Amino acid sequence: MITFKKFFESNKPLGLIETITFKELGPIEAKVDSGNGAYNVLHGVNLQYDDNKSSITFETVDNKSLRMPIVEFIDINIGSGNIEERPVVEFDIEIGDEVYPKTKFSIGDREDNDYKILVGKDFIEQLGGIIDVSAEGNLD
């Protein structure tokens, strides 16, 4: 059986804030949130769907405009019983020296948030599942 110390040493912990690099957007700081049970979230506004809702155009970080294929839609509880349907797109991303292809992000308005990306629980588990809340950018 592996001890917790050996497990911790072999799985580099995530910082509360990590840098995610997108080919389309460059490096962006993201908040790691183990309480977010849904997909990762990328800030997006002015969402425009094509006629059959198979792709979406939206404005995101640094006022960049992206057109992406939609892989699915999810319902997100945004509080007080309010449900918001969000499109989900995929990006090939890098964190530290690791590449994560076809990583799912829902698109939501994070204008009022300090961090325009929120990393969710499922992806945190894929990265090793350990978060050091006192650290930033452990994977760099």
Secondary structure, DSSP 4 states (H G I P E B T S, - for coil): ---HHHHHHHSPPEEEEEEEEETTTEEEEEEE-TT--S-EEEE-EEEEE-TTSSEEEEE-GGG-EEEEE--EEEEEE-STT-EEEEEEEEEEEEETTEEEEEEEEEEE--TTSS-SEEE-HHHHHHTTS-EEEEEE-TT-
